[in-house]
Amino acid sequence: MPVAPSLQAAAVCARAGRTLTDAEWRRHFPGVPYRDVCA
């Protein structure tokens, strides 16, 4: 069963307890503008 990306992001944020740092974002999503997915 597919899960909506927004629900996936919420689950990751809840588990991590924080959002990605700018450096982590650049490492995992090079070329994609940073955004705070846990806001």
C-alpha positions in Angstrom: 0.0 0.0 0.0 1.6 3.4 -1.0 2.1 5.9 1.7 1.8 9.6 1.1 5.2 11.4 1.1 4.0 13.8 3.8 3.2 10.9 6.1 6.6 9.4 5.4 8.3 12.7 6.2 6.3 13.1 9.5 7.3 9.6 10.6 11.0 10.2 9.9 10.9 13.6 11.7 9.1 12.0 14.7 11.7 9.3 14.9 14.7 11.5 14.5 13.3 14.3 16.7 14.8 16.9 14.5 15.0 18.1 10.9 18.1 17.6 8.6 20.8 20.2 8.9 21.8 22.1 5.8 25.0 20.0 5.5 23.0 16.7 5.8 20.5 17.9 3.2 23.3 18.8 0.8 24.9 15.4 1.3 21.7 13.4 0.8 19.9 15.7 -1.7 22.7 17.4 -3.8 21.3 20.0 -6.2 17.9 20.2 -4.4 17.2 23.5 -2.6 17.1 23.0 1.2 13.8 23.0 2.9 12.8 22.2 6.5 10.7 19.1 6.0 9.9 18.8 9.8 8.5 22.3 10.2 
